Amino acid sequence: MPETTPLPDPRRWKALIFIALAQLMVVLDATIVNIALPSAQADLGISDGNRQWVITAYALAFGGLLLFGGRIADLWGRKRAFVIGLVGFALASAFGGVAVNTAMLLSARALQGAFGALLAPAALSLLAVTFSEAKERAKAFGIFGAIAGGGGAVGLLLGGVFTEYLNWRWTFFVNIPIAAIAVVGALAVVHEPAGSRNPAKLDVPGVILATLGLVSLVYGFTRAESDGWTAGLTLGLFVAAAVLLAAFVVVERKVASPLLPLRVVADRNRGGVYAALGLASIGMFGLFLFLVYYLQGIKHYSPVSSGLAFLPMMATMIAGSTQIGARLMMRVPARWLMFPGFLLAAVGQLLLTRIDVDTPYATGILPGLVLMGLGMGTAFMPAMSLATHGVQARDAGVASAMVNTSQQVGGAIGTALLNTIAASAVTDYLKSHAAEATSPQAAKLVGLNATVHSFQTGIAWAVGILTLASLVSLVFVNAGRPGGNAKGAEAESAEDAIPVMAH
């Protein structure tokens, strides 16, 4: 018989508040430090060579350890993993806030990433096992999806406020009260359904291979950005990632209790969702990256003003998620929300490829951001729900980890790939317009135009990648409504049990 939860937890909506708060903290930390980085660099005397490690240390630890964190949540219990992740994240943030040198700051960022890798899948899997009734699941994932999608914009805004009016250290300290509130709330109202843990032993070879493989992949893309795609170290890291991840798949097929049961990703719908979310993350990170540089470097916006510029996108993302996605999820198959959602976001980015040195915000930037937010909100919500829907309770943590892994790896690829493309575009533009630099004033204008051209080029690539995400969701995601009651699998063996999907 399929597993069922006898009665919904009466405190589940209160639990959602604290689960969503923890998710917001993890997501905003991926961007909040970006705006504060120049101030931190000057204050601590961080070299230009080490500067990227403030971002990379977090991404490597988070992306590399997510599958491990997801499986730990399945083994220990999600509530315990959730609370430990929150406490650890807060302590790592405190350590970063009081950093007196480069080593302390980089260590704090790596620790934040490690505890985030435990916290993020625990949060999503708690949500997946807490809300099993169709309409409630749609509403809960609508709220969670909006926060997961919009947290990056919140990070940019808060980073600007803290840097401009307080101190860069507050980009770390802000996590302490957030985590404290979430811990108290979790202990009081978060309840994990009985019998949803996975009592199997930890797959140590799988942990080692997956962690090293994902770290090699993410680090390979960050080195490509700084050293070039054909550099020896870059190629070596990509080869190592391919070998390690191939070995990981071989090991997972043979061990009795795999870290990532292949049934989780072999399902056509979940595989399609992970691929679409990864591609969408490449496009999203590209947009944040180029628009922040454009607003601050070309338009001379202050950190706070550039953060505020993203608020309309966040508002429409929340509207798309809670008003469109959540309302239609019960009536429309997931692909018919994800496909048009990602396509609408691609159209929004296409509008932004027309920016130039003098583009006004209201007519040249705002319409693109509004469409981007609306599309992403509509697509993210059913994607988040479908990624964990129908999976066996014992695999909820690792299925949730795959959502975060696809987004993190996508973000790392997006940052490196689109930055490299933009850098090449600058060089080409300067070469082809060298004759126009006839005076210092003209040379300055050529330089500005070259920079804007590079943003246009990077965003144009992001448009193509987002379009591909929409096509992947159309072709591969063939499940019915992801809002149907989450079902467990029939009582089959751990090796060949296939999760029951809604149709």
N, C-alpha and C positions, 0 to 999 in steps of 0.2 A: 504493500500500500504506500502511496506517497506520504511523505512527512507533512504534518500540518501543525500549526500552532493553535492550541486549544482556544485561547481567548487573547485578543490583542492587549498589550500592556497599557493600563490606563494612564501611565505617565509618559507615553511615547512622544507626544507633541512637545512636552517640556524637554525630553531627552534630545529631540531634534535641534533645539536652540543651542545646546552645548556641543553637540556633534558638529553642527555647522560653524560654530565659533572656532573650534579647533581647526577645521578645514580652512577657514579664512586666514588664520594665523600662518599656516603652512604655505598657502598659495601667495599671500602678500609678501612673505619673506623672500620669495624668488625675485621680486622686483624692488622692494622697499630700500634695499641697500644700494641699488644702482645709482639712484639720485644722490645719495649721501657719500658715495665713493670718493669723489674729488676732495671733499672736506676731510674724510678719514685718511686719505693718502697724504695730504699736506700735514695733518696733525701728527701722524705716526711715522712720517718719513718713509712711506712705502715706495719702493722703486717702481718705475714704469713696467719693468719686467715682471714684478710680483703682483702688480695691481689686478690683473685678470684672475689671479688665484682667489681673490676674495669672492668672486662669483663662481669660479670653477670648483673650488673646494666644496661648496654647498651642493652644486649640481652633481659632482662625482659621487659624493657620499649618498646623496638622496637617490639618484638614479641607479647606482650600483647595488644598493642594499634593499631596494623596494621589495623584490621577490622574497628575500629572506625575512623582511619585516612582515609581509603578508602571511607567510607560513608560521612565523612565531605567533601572530595573532590567532591563527587557527589552533595552534597547539596550547598556548597559555590561556586562551580565552580573550575575546576582543576587548572586554571592559578593562581587564588587567593591563593588556598591551596599550590600550588607549590612555589610561592614567599614567603608566610608566613613561610613555612617549611624551605626554604633556609636561610631566615633572622634569624629564631630561631636557626637553626643548627649552624650558624656562631657565634651567641652570646654565645651559650652553649660551643662551642669550645674555644672561647676567655676566658670564665670563667674557663675552664679546664686548659688552658695554663698558667694562672696566679695563679693556685691553690697553697695554702701554707700549706694545711693539708689534711688529708684523706677525711674528710666530704665534702670539696669543690670539690675534684676530683670525688668522687662518685656521688655527686649531678650533676656535669657537664655531667658525662657519662649518667646518667638517662635522663637528659634533651636532650642530643644528640639523645638518643634512641626515646624519645617522638616525637621530631620534625622530625626525620628520618621516623617515622611511618606515618607522614602526607605527607612527601616529596616523599617517594618511590612509593606509589600507585598513587599519583598525576602525577608523571613522566611517569609511564607506561601507565596510562589511557589517558594522553595527546597524547602519541604516538599512542595509539589504535584508538583514534577519529580523529587524524590528517592525518594518512596514511590509506586510505580506498581502493585505487587502488592496484590491485593484485601485480604487479611487484614491485612497489614502497614500498608496505608493506613488501614484502620479503626482500628487500635491507635494509630498515630501521630497521627491527627486527634483521637482521643479525648483524648490527653494535651494536645495543643495547644489544643483547644476548651475544656478545663477551665481552662487557664491564661488563655486569652483572656477567659473568662467570670468567673473568680474573681479576676483581677488587681486589680480595683477594690476588692474587700474587703481584699486584702493591703495595698493602698495606704492604706486607712483605718486599719488596725492599725499599720503602720509609722509613718505620720504621727503617730499618737497617742503611740507609744513615743518617737520622736525628740523631739517637742515637749515631752513631759512630763519625760523623763529626760536629754536632751542639749540640743539647740538646733534651732530651725527650719531652720538651714542644712544640717543633716544630711539633710533631705528631698531636697536636691540632691546632696550629696556621696556619698550611698549609691549613686548611679548609676555613679560612677567605677570602683569595684572590679567591679561587675556587668559593665559594658561591657568592662573590661580582660580579665576571664575569658572573656567571649564572643568577643572579638577573637582571643585566643590559640587558643581552641578552634576557631574558624571557620577560621583559617589552617591549622591542623593537620588537621582531619578533614572540613570541609565541602567537598563536591565537586559541581560543577554538570555535569549530563550534556552531552556534546558536542552541538552543533547545536541548542541550545534558545534561543539568542539571537535577537533580531529585528534584522537589519541595516538596517532602513528608516530614513529620515531622520526627525528630530524634527519633529512637527507644531506649529510655533511659534504660529500663530493659535489652534489648539485649546488649547494650554497657557494662553495669555493669557485666552481666553474662559472656559475651565473654572475656572481659578483665581479670576478676578474674580467669576464667577457664584456659585461655592461660598462664597467669602468674603462676598459680599453677602447670601447666604441665611443663613449662620450668624450674621453680625453683625446681620441684621434681627431674628432671634429674640432675640438678647441685648439689643437696644435695646427690643424689645417688652416685655421683662421690666421694664426700668427706666423707659421713657417711656410705655408703653401701646401697644396695637395700632393705634390710629388716629392716632398722632403722625405728623407730616409726614415725619420722617427714617425712621421704621419703614416706612411705606408706600412711600417712595421706594426703600428698599433692597430690598423685596420685588419691586417693579416692575422694578428694575435686574436682580435675580437672574433673574426670568422671561425678560426680554429677552436677557440674556447667555447663559443656558443654552439658550434656543431657537435663538439664533444658533450656539451650539456644535454642536447637533444638525445644523443645516443644513451647517456646515463639515465635520463628520465624514462626511457622506454624499457629499461632493464630493472631498475630498483623497485622494491616492493612498495615503498612509501615516498614517491617523488616529491621534490620541492614544488615543481609545477606539473601537476597531472596533465598530460597532453590533451586529455578530454576537454579541459577548460578552453584551450586555444584552438583545438581542432574543430570545434563547433563553428559552422559557417557564419552564423550571426555574430557571435562574440569576436571571431577573427576579423570580420568586416568592421565591427565597431572599433576594435583596437587599432586597426590600420587607418581608419578614417580619422579617429581622434589624434593619432600621431601626425598625420599629414596636416590636420587643422592647426595643431600646435606649432608646426613649422611656420605656417602663414601668420598666426597670431603673434608669435615672438618677433617675427620680422616687422610687423606693423608697429608694435610698441617701440622697438629699437629705432627704426627710422624716424617715426613721428616725434619721439622725444628729442632726438638730435636735431630734427628740422625745427621744432618749436623753440628750443633753447638756443641752438647755434645760428639759425638763419633768421628767425622771427624775434629773437632775443626775449623770449618769455622767461619769467622767473621760474624757479622750481615749483612754487605753489601754483602759478598760473598754468604751467604745462600739465600739472596733475589735474587741475580743474577742467582743462580742455578735454580730458578723457571721461569726465562724469556723464555727459549725455550718452556715450557708448555704454557705460555701465547701467544707466537707467533703462535703456532700451533692451539691454541683455536680460535684466531682471524681468522686464515686461514680456519679452519673447519667451522666457523660460516658464514664468508662473501663469501668464495669461494666454499664451498661444500653445506652447508645448504641453503644459500640464492639462489644459482643457481638452486638447485634441488627442492626447495620447490614448485615451480610452476608446476613441472612435476611429482612429486612423493608424494603419500599420507604420512601424517606426521609420521605414525607408522614406515614406511620404512626408515625414517631418525633417529627417536628416538631409535628404537630397536637396529640397528647396531651401532649407536653412543655410547649409554650407554654400549653396549657389548664390543666395542673397548676400551673404557675407563677402563672397568673391566680387559681386557687383559693387558693393561698398568700397572694397579695396581698389577696384578698377577706377572709380571716381577719383581716388587719391593719387593715381598715377599722373594726374594732370597738374599737380602742384608745381608752382614755380617760385621764384624769389619773392614775388609780391602777392601771392595768393591770400585773399582775406579768409579769416577763420569761418565766418558765418556761411558764406556761399561756396567756399572751396574745400573746406575740411569737415565741417559739421555734418553735411548730408552723408558723406562716406562713413563717418563714425556711427551715425544713427543706423544705417543699413547693416553695417558690420555687427553691431550689438544685437539688433533684432534677429538677424540670421543665426548668429552664434548661439544666442539664448534658446531659440527654437530647436536647433539641432543638438545642442549639448545635453538637454534634459532627457530625451528618449535614449540618447547614446549612453548616458550614465546609468540609466535604469536597465537597459537591455544588457549592458556589460556584466551585470551581476544577476540578471533575472533567470530563474530556472536552474541556476547552478546549485549543486548540493550544498547544504549548510556547512559541511566540513571543508569545502573548498572556497567559501565566501571570501576569506581573507586574501587568498592568493589571486582570485579573480579580480578583486578590488585592486590589488597591487599591480596587476597588469594594466588597468586603466591609468594609474599614475605613472607606470613605467613608460607607456606609449606617449604620454604627455611630456614627461621629462626628457626622454631621448629625442622626441620631436623638437622640443625647445632647444636642446643643445645643437641638434643638426641645423635648425632654423637660424640660430645666432651665427654659427660658423659659415654655413653655406651662403646665406644672404649677405653677410658682411663681406665675404670674399668676392662675391659677384659685384657688390657695390664698389669695392676697392678697385677692381678691374675697370669698371665703368668710369670712375674718376680719371684714371690714367689715360684711357682712350679719349675721353672728352678733352683733356688738357692738350694731348698731342694734336688732335684734329682742329683745335681752336687756338693754337699757339700764336698764329699770325694776328689774332685780334688783341693780344696783350701789348698794345703800342705805348701805353703809359701806366704808371702805378695804379691809377684809378681803374683803367680798363682791365689790368691784370687782376685786380681785386674782384671785379665783376665776373670775369671768366672763372676765377676760383670758386665764387659763390654758385655760379651756374653749374659748374662741374659737380659740386657737392649735391645740389638739388637733383641733377641728372642721375647721380648714383642712387639717390633715394627712390626716384621714379623707376629705375631699373630693378632695384631690389624688390619694391612693392609689386612690380609687374610679374616677377617670378612668383611672388607669394600668391598673386591672383591665380596663376596656373596651378599651383600646388593645392589651393583651396578648391578649385574646380575639380581637380583629381579626387580630393576627399569626398566631394559630392557624388562623383561617379562611382567611387568604391562603395559608398553607402547604398547607392541605387542597385548595383549589381550583386553585392554580397549579402546585404542585410535583407533576408526574405522572411523574417518572423512576422507574426501578426502583431497585435497590439501588445507593447511591452508592459502594459498596466495590468495584465491578467494576473491572477493569484500566483505567487511564486510557489513552485512545486519542487519537492525534493525528487530525487531519482528513485526508481524502483530499487528494491533491495538486491542490488547486484554486487559483484565483487569489486574491490577497490581498483582493480586494474582495467576492467572494461565497462564500468558503469558509465552510461551516457546521460548527462543532465536532460531533464524533460523541458522542452521549450514550449512557450505558449503559441498557439496558432489561431 
